[in-house]
């Protein structure tokens, strides 16, 4: 029974992360990247352009890391049969 409860908890956590947190984080990273582009284009001096370029690089790194986490969660869900929308797991039903 404890295993079933743990699996359901894991399913709920992965579902919340995949449904709500990751899209919000993607939007924030994209906005940060876009703000870096604007800062780079509007930057008058070398310092402003350098700060804009660093923001763009950080935004790309953030998007890459988040995409990797999103893909890893999808891989774990598909390999274990855990779905974020159902409480049925391959071989086990609750």
C-alpha positions as CSV (number, residue, x, y, z in Angstrom):
1,X,0.0,0.0,0.0
2,X,2.9,2.4,0.7
3,X,4.3,1.8,-2.7
4,X,1.0,2.6,-4.3
5,X,0.8,5.9,-2.3
6,X,4.3,6.8,-3.3
7,X,3.6,6.1,-7.0
8,X,0.5,8.2,-6.9
9,X,2.4,11.0,-5.1
10,X,5.1,10.9,-7.8
11,X,2.5,10.9,-10.5
12,X,0.9,14.0,-9.0
13,X,4.2,15.8,-8.6
14,X,5.3,15.1,-12.2
15,X,1.9,16.2,-13.4
16,X,2.1,19.5,-11.6
17,X,5.7,20.1,-12.8
18,X,4.9,19.2,-16.4
19,X,1.5,21.0,-16.5
20,X,2.2,24.3,-14.7
21,X,5.8,24.9,-13.7
22,X,7.7,24.1,-16.9
23,X,5.5,26.3,-19.2
24,X,5.8,29.2,-16.8
25,X,9.6,28.7,-16.6
26,X,9.8,28.5,-20.4
27,X,7.8,31.8,-20.8
28,X,10.1,33.5,-18.2
29,X,13.3,32.3,-19.9
30,X,12.0,33.4,-23.4
31,X,11.0,36.8,-22.0
32,X,14.5,37.2,-20.5
33,X,16.1,36.2,-23.8
34,X,13.9,38.6,-25.7
35,X,14.6,41.4,-23.2
36,X,18.3,40.7,-23.9
37,X,17.8,41.1,-27.6
38,X,16.1,44.4,-27.0
39,X,18.8,45.6,-24.7
40,X,21.5,44.5,-27.2
41,X,19.8,46.4,-30.1
42,X,19.1,49.5,-28.1
43,X,22.4,49.5,-26.3
44,X,24.4,52.6,-27.1
45,X,27.7,51.6,-25.5
46,X,29.8,48.5,-25.4
47,X,28.7,47.8,-21.8
48,X,25.0,47.8,-22.7
49,X,25.6,45.6,-25.7
50,X,27.7,43.2,-23.6
51,X,25.0,43.0,-20.9
52,X,22.4,42.3,-23.6
53,X,24.6,39.6,-25.1
54,X,25.1,38.0,-21.7
55,X,21.3,38.0,-21.1
56,X,20.8,36.3,-24.5
57,X,23.3,33.6,-23.7
58,X,21.8,33.1,-20.2
59,X,18.3,32.8,-21.8
60,X,19.5,30.2,-24.3
61,X,21.2,28.2,-21.5
62,X,18.1,28.4,-19.4
63,X,15.9,27.3,-22.3
64,X,18.2,24.4,-23.0
65,X,18.3,23.2,-19.4
66,X,14.5,23.5,-19.1
67,X,13.9,21.6,-22.4
68,X,16.3,18.8,-21.1
69,X,14.3,18.6,-17.8
70,X,11.0,18.5,-19.7
71,X,12.3,15.7,-22.0
72,X,13.7,13.8,-19.0
73,X,10.3,13.9,-17.2
74,X,8.6,12.8,-20.4
75,X,11.1,9.9,-20.7
76,X,10.6,8.8,-17.1
77,X,6.8,9.0,-17.6
78,X,6.8,7.0,-20.8
79,X,9.3,4.3,-19.6
80,X,7.6,3.7,-16.3
81,X,4.1,4.0,-17.6
82,X,3.2,6.9,-15.3
83,X,0.8,9.3,-16.9
84,X,0.2,12.8,-15.6
85,X,-3.5,12.6,-16.4
86,X,-4.5,9.2,-15.1
87,X,-4.0,7.1,-12.0
88,X,-3.5,3.9,-13.9
89,X,0.0,2.6,-14.2
90,X,1.0,-0.3,-16.5
91,X,0.4,-3.5,-14.6
92,X,-1.2,-1.7,-11.6
93,X,-4.5,-0.1,-11.2
94,X,-5.6,2.1,-8.4
